[in-house]
Amino acid sequence: MPEDGREMSSRVVNLTIKPGLARGSRLLEPKLCWQDLQNKRGPVTAISLLGIHSIQTTLDPDEDNNPFFTVTTNDGDVHAFESPTLSERNYIVHGIKNVVAWLSYHLVTGNMATGTKLTSDFDEERGESIGELPSLKTPVQAMNEMSHAFLD
């Protein structure tokens, strides 16, 4: 048991990246998701790709050949994963880092659709319209707002 009293659980999970979704002037953030393979009807854990603080491949700098990696969120939650092989671990970690870097690059440089608002959750994901009017911001105002939100 960890020092903070929380229990650690060991499960076999399927790790995927759920793509974002565009609805009018709103973009749903892509997410890193996993679900227990033994309980397919159980909950799906999801982390926004922009909510990832760090990905570490080893906790011990002298030990570079273990198949473990951790994902730390901006909230301080640490999720530990184990790959079948070292090469698969490296493939997964580099893939996640590349997707996050690509998304961050396009947000900061303004290559995303102009006048859009990035959100982590909205009712439209389930196909329900929430009845909001489209944003009337200029493209410059929208890009400034997105850049400041990303840097916060």
C-alpha positions as CSV (number, residue, x, y, z in Angstrom):
1,M,0.0,0.0,0.0
2,P,1.4,3.5,-0.9
3,E,2.4,5.9,1.9
4,D,-0.7,8.0,1.5
5,G,-3.0,5.1,2.3
6,R,-4.6,4.6,-1.1
7,E,-4.7,1.0,-2.5
8,M,-2.9,0.2,-5.7
9,S,-4.7,-2.1,-8.1
10,S,-3.2,-4.4,-10.7
11,R,-5.2,-4.9,-13.9
12,V,-4.8,-5.7,-17.5
13,V,-6.0,-2.6,-19.5
14,N,-6.4,-1.5,-23.1
15,L,-4.8,1.9,-23.5
16,T,-6.1,4.0,-26.4
17,I,-6.3,7.6,-27.5
18,K,-9.8,8.8,-28.1
19,P,-9.8,11.4,-30.8
20,G,-11.3,14.9,-30.3
21,L,-14.6,15.9,-31.7
22,A,-15.6,19.1,-33.5
23,R,-19.1,20.5,-33.1
24,G,-19.5,23.9,-34.7
25,S,-17.2,26.4,-32.9
26,R,-16.3,23.9,-30.1
27,L,-13.6,21.3,-30.0
28,L,-13.6,18.4,-27.6
29,E,-10.1,17.6,-26.4
30,P,-8.6,14.2,-27.4
31,K,-8.1,11.9,-24.4
32,L,-5.9,9.1,-23.2
33,C,-8.3,6.3,-22.1
34,W,-8.0,2.9,-20.7
35,Q,-10.4,0.2,-19.5
36,D,-10.0,-3.1,-17.6
37,L,-10.1,-5.9,-20.1
38,Q,-11.5,-8.3,-17.5
39,N,-14.4,-6.0,-16.8
40,K,-15.4,-4.5,-20.2
41,R,-18.6,-3.1,-18.7
42,G,-16.7,-1.2,-16.1
43,P,-15.8,2.4,-16.1
44,V,-13.4,3.9,-18.7
45,T,-10.7,6.1,-17.2
46,A,-9.8,9.1,-19.3
47,I,-7.2,11.9,-19.1
48,S,-7.2,14.9,-21.4
49,L,-4.1,14.9,-23.4
50,L,-3.5,18.5,-22.4
51,G,-4.0,17.4,-18.8
52,I,-0.9,15.3,-18.8
53,H,1.9,16.9,-16.8
54,S,4.6,14.3,-17.4
55,I,5.4,10.8,-18.7
56,Q,8.3,9.0,-17.0
57,T,9.8,5.8,-18.2
58,T,11.6,4.9,-15.0
59,L,11.7,6.1,-11.5
60,D,15.3,5.0,-10.9
61,P,17.9,6.6,-13.3
62,D,20.2,3.6,-12.9
63,E,17.5,1.2,-14.0
64,D,16.8,1.9,-17.7
65,N,15.6,-1.5,-18.9
66,N,12.3,-2.0,-17.1
67,P,9.0,-2.0,-19.0
68,F,7.2,0.4,-16.6
69,F,6.1,4.0,-17.3
70,T,4.0,6.5,-15.4
71,V,1.6,9.2,-16.5
72,T,1.2,12.1,-14.1
73,T,-1.7,14.5,-14.5
74,N,-1.9,18.2,-13.8
75,D,-3.9,17.3,-10.7
76,G,-1.0,15.2,-9.3
77,D,-2.6,11.8,-10.0
78,V,0.0,9.2,-11.0
79,H,-1.0,6.2,-13.2
80,A,1.6,3.4,-13.6
81,F,1.6,1.1,-16.6
82,E,3.6,-1.9,-17.6
83,S,4.3,-3.0,-21.2
84,P,5.1,-6.6,-22.2
85,T,8.5,-5.5,-23.6
86,L,10.9,-2.6,-23.3
87,S,10.4,-1.7,-27.1
88,E,6.6,-1.6,-26.7
89,R,7.0,0.7,-23.7
90,N,9.2,3.0,-25.7
91,Y,6.8,2.9,-28.7
92,I,3.8,3.8,-26.4
93,V,5.6,6.6,-24.5
94,H,7.0,8.2,-27.7
95,G,3.6,7.9,-29.4
96,I,1.8,9.7,-26.6
97,K,4.5,12.4,-26.4
98,N,4.4,13.0,-30.1
99,V,0.6,13.3,-30.2
100,V,0.6,15.8,-27.2
101,A,3.5,17.7,-28.9
102,W,1.6,17.9,-32.2
103,L,-1.6,19.1,-30.5
104,S,0.3,21.7,-28.4
105,Y,2.1,23.0,-31.4
106,H,-1.0,23.5,-33.5
107,L,-2.8,25.2,-30.6
108,V,0.0,27.6,-30.0
109,T,0.6,28.4,-33.6
110,G,-3.0,28.9,-34.4
111,N,-3.3,26.1,-36.9
112,M,-6.6,24.9,-35.4
113,A,-9.9,26.1,-36.7
114,T,-10.2,29.8,-36.0
115,G,-13.0,30.9,-33.7
116,T,-13.1,27.6,-31.9
117,K,-13.2,26.9,-28.2
118,L,-11.4,23.9,-26.8
119,T,-13.3,22.1,-24.0
120,S,-12.7,18.9,-22.0
121,D,-16.3,17.9,-21.9
122,F,-19.6,18.9,-23.4
123,D,-23.0,17.4,-23.9
124,E,-22.6,17.4,-27.7
125,E,-20.2,14.5,-27.4
126,R,-23.3,12.3,-26.9
127,G,-25.0,14.0,-29.8
128,E,-27.2,16.3,-27.7
129,S,-27.4,19.9,-28.7
130,I,-27.1,22.3,-25.8
131,G,-28.5,25.3,-27.7
132,E,-25.6,27.7,-27.4
133,L,-25.1,30.4,-30.0
134,P,-21.9,30.4,-31.9
135,S,-19.0,32.5,-30.7
136,L,-18.9,36.0,-32.1
137,K,-15.2,36.5,-31.3
138,T,-12.8,37.6,-34.0
139,P,-10.1,35.0,-34.9
140,V,-7.5,37.0,-33.2
141,Q,-9.5,37.1,-29.9
142,A,-10.2,33.4,-30.1
143,M,-6.5,32.6,-30.7
144,N,-5.4,34.8,-27.8
145,E,-7.9,33.2,-25.5
146,M,-6.8,29.7,-26.5
147,S,-3.1,30.5,-26.1
148,H,-3.7,32.0,-22.6
149,A,-5.8,29.0,-21.5
150,F,-3.2,26.6,-22.8
151,L,-0.4,28.4,-21.0
152,D,-2.3,28.6,-17.7
